[in-house]
Structures are given as structure tokens and as C-alpha cells.
Amino acid sequence: MKTINFAVLGCGKIGTRHAEKLNGTDYVKLVAVCDIVPERALALSEKYVCRPYFGMDDLLKDPSVDFVNICTPSGLHAEHTIRCLNAGKNVLCEKPMALTLKDAKRMVETAKANNKLLYVVQQNRYNPPVKLAKQLIKERKMGEPIMCIVNMLWNRDDEYYKNDSWRGTLALDGGTIYTQASHFIDLMLMFMGKPKSLYSLMGTKNHSIEIEDTGVISVEFKNGSFGSVSYTTCATKKNFEGSVTLVFSRGTIKIGGEYLNTIDYFSVDGFDSYQLEETDSLANDYGTYRGSMSNHDKIFKDIIEKQNNPDKPTNLVFDEDAFQTIEFIETALNSARTGKVVIF
Ligand SMILES: NC(=O)c1ccc[n+]([C@@H]2O[C@H](COP(=O)([O-])OP(=O)(O)OC[C@H]3O[C@@H](n4cnc5c(N)ncnc54)[C@H](O)[C@@H]3O)[C@@H](O)[C@H]2O)c1
């Protein structure tokens, strides 16, 4: 099997995780890292024995790089992705893909124009409970969709927003709905299909930041089912709940745990029990807070799989599947600003 050469652009918290997981995965090789803060690039390049770059122009001239993993602040994803694609590189872009639908679509169009691959990190799709629910829905064991309830009641303290200057800014962070809730919205859309209309309320309730930290969204899907998303980073002291509850005509499942890693409730007609796939993944641990499941190695494995077996289904997220989350978020922000129900 051919080894794919990766470079990591942005050597901060998640870039470090990409480097670590690339290092432990077969048939992928970390050949370069790049950060405008030289000591961050140097630290990773020394640890994983690869080339350090301190600016994108130099990275993009490196002919050995097949894929660039975009791990820079969210508001830079579109510009960085498009520059990589135009330079002939494939891209794995961290979530959120972009902060506007226009940018997300431009990214997909640029990939197509250059005949390059563009995948977006939505690593919760690899969580065993998520895979189980997706399979049961696909096999029509759950019956007809009725409702999906998303609760993301997380904690991000003032230090979180102060430690990195881009966090909490409109231009580079975009808001809690982009930075944290997008993980959950991606899953809701995967389970329930295309949205028809929504109404939302959003506000900045308990942080001194430019963006909203709390919101509620009511959705109707094209198939007639309903959804709700309640999200906040104002839960006290630590993450309290992150859950997706699916109510279908023949099954109810609540996916919960600290990072969507457990089934908290399971009742599906014809099933006395269920079997979860084994996993060695834990939550991304950033010291003062914990994020989503660290499944990045599974994305790298799927990229290898796709290269060798293009027709085999994977959990990779690309094209419309990728930008539908951004479209949903932009529509929810629009509803919150106008106070109106917005039709898709
Ligand atoms: N999938 C997940 O669970 C997950 C988890 C954490 C972060 N993320 C996403 O990853 C992105 C980065 O988040 P983070 O927490 O690692 O942030 P971070 O601030 O820790 O790291 C960002 C890095 O990018 C570097 N950078 C900025 N501009 C650059 C440029 N022009 N060229 C090269 N490097 C540049 C910064 O110096 C910094 O080292 C965000 O979009 C975030 O939403 C995803």
C-alpha cells in the first residue's frame, strides 16, 4: 500500500494531536509541520523528526507533501484550504470547515477545479454509539424519524477565552455554535436528513466575548420530523452534558457519556441488547478542559482506505455533507438576528 505524506499547518492544541496520531498510524507519514510561531513548529518537528516551516509559502513548495491538515484558527480555514488546493495539495480541514457558507462552497469548488481531495474532520462520526445508531437507521430498524434532541451543556471558563487571542472573536472563532456545537449539528443532520426550516435564539450570557455562548434552535426536517439543539459553554465548572437523543417510530436511543461515547438509553423493537464496536479512543484532553473524542487516526485510516479502495464506504466527510453543517449554522444565526423562522 502506498504511504501518504502529511503536513500539519498550525501546531497548536489540535495540530499537536494530529501529529501524534499521524505518527502512530500505518501508511501515513508526517513529513512537515508549519506554524507562524517558530518554536511551536520546531517543537513538533523535533519530536516527530520532520521538516519545520514558519510560513505557508515555504510549506506549499515542498513537493513531498500530499495532504495538508488545516489546524489553524477557524476563520482562516477557507483561505488556508484554498491556498493549499491551488498549490496542488489535498486537504484535511479541521472543523468548523469555514465561518460562512459562501467560503465552504468555494472550498469544495476549488477542490473540484484542481482535482484534489478535501475532507473535513468530524471525528464524532467514528464514536461506536454513533456508528451503531447510524447503522440501525440505515437498515430501517429504527422506523420513521420523529425527533432528535441535542443537548450540549459544556463549560469553557474565562481562561479558555483569554489564553488564545483568536477565541471568542467573531472573525476567527465565529461563536460557540461553530466551535463546539458544530460537532453535534453534524451528527443531527447525518441522522435526520435535510432541514426544512428553523427558529433560533442566541445570546452572550456569561462570558466577556464578541460572540454568542448560548443558544436554542428548533428545527423541522424535510421528512417531517422535528429537532432541537440547546447549547452553551456556560455550564459551571466542567462539561455537564453532551447528548443526542433519537426518537423514531420503532426505537429510542440516547447517546451520551462525557463525549458521546456511551449509550445512555436504548430501546429498539426486536433488540434485547446491542453490541458496541471496541475503541481505544478517549476525549481530547487539553488540561483545563476536555473536548470531543480523539478519533483522528480513524480519519487517516479512512483516507488510506479510500485511496486503495475508492468505492468502499467510509465515514469521511466531504462535498455537500461537509458544508451542510455550515449552512445550518448560518441559517440559525440569521434566525437569531432577525427573530424570524427561516426556510432553507
Ligand atoms: N476536531 C476537534 O475536536 C477539534 C479540537 C480542537 C480544535 N479544533 C479546531 O482546530 C482549529 C485550531 O484549534 P486549536 O485549539 O488547535 O487552536 P490553537 O490556537 O491551539 O492552535 C492554532 C495554531 O495555528 C497557528 N497559526 C495561526 N495562523 C497561522 C498561519 N497563518 N500559518 C500557520 N500557523 C498559523 C497558531 O500559531 C497556533 O499555533 C480550530 O478551528 C478548532 O475549531 C478541532
The ligand as a Gaussian input file, in Angstrom:
#p B3LYP/6-31G(d) Opt

LIG

0 1
 N      -11.892000      18.198000      15.959000
 C      -11.785000      18.652000      17.190000
 O      -12.251000      18.039000      18.147000
 C      -11.052000      19.946000      17.440000
 C      -10.498000      20.171000      18.688000
 C       -9.808000      21.373000      18.900000
 C       -9.711000      22.328000      17.899000
 N      -10.306000      22.067000      16.687000
 C      -10.249000      23.090000      15.630000
 O       -8.878000      23.266000      15.238000
 C       -8.597000      24.634000      14.970000
 C       -7.428000      25.078000      15.837000
 O       -7.789000      24.979000      17.203000
 P       -6.675000      24.847000      18.350000
 O       -7.424000      24.644000      19.607000
 O       -5.632000      23.879000      17.980000
 O       -6.064000      26.343000      18.309000
 P       -4.617000      26.806000      18.778000
 O       -4.704000      28.272000      18.990000
 O       -4.152000      25.942000      19.920000
 O       -3.692000      26.485000      17.506000
 C       -3.756000      27.199000      16.298000
 C       -2.320000      27.317000      15.746000
 O       -2.360000      27.888000      14.435000
 C       -1.220000      28.741000      14.302000
 N       -1.434000      29.663000      13.198000
 C       -2.238000      30.751000      13.141000
 N       -2.156000      31.349000      11.928000
 C       -1.296000      30.606000      11.194000
 C       -0.807000      30.709000       9.861000
 N       -1.194000      31.697000       9.054000
 N        0.077000      29.785000       9.428000
 C        0.495000      28.792000      10.249000
 N        0.061000      28.642000      11.527000
 C       -0.828000      29.537000      11.992000
 C       -1.118000      29.402000      15.661000
 O        0.161000      29.970000      15.872000
 C       -1.413000      28.218000      16.589000
 O       -0.234000      27.516000      16.941000
 C       -9.900000      25.387000      15.233000
 O      -10.564000      25.589000      14.025000
 C      -10.708000      24.458000      16.125000
 O      -12.103000      24.598000      15.948000
 C      -10.952000      20.897000      16.441000

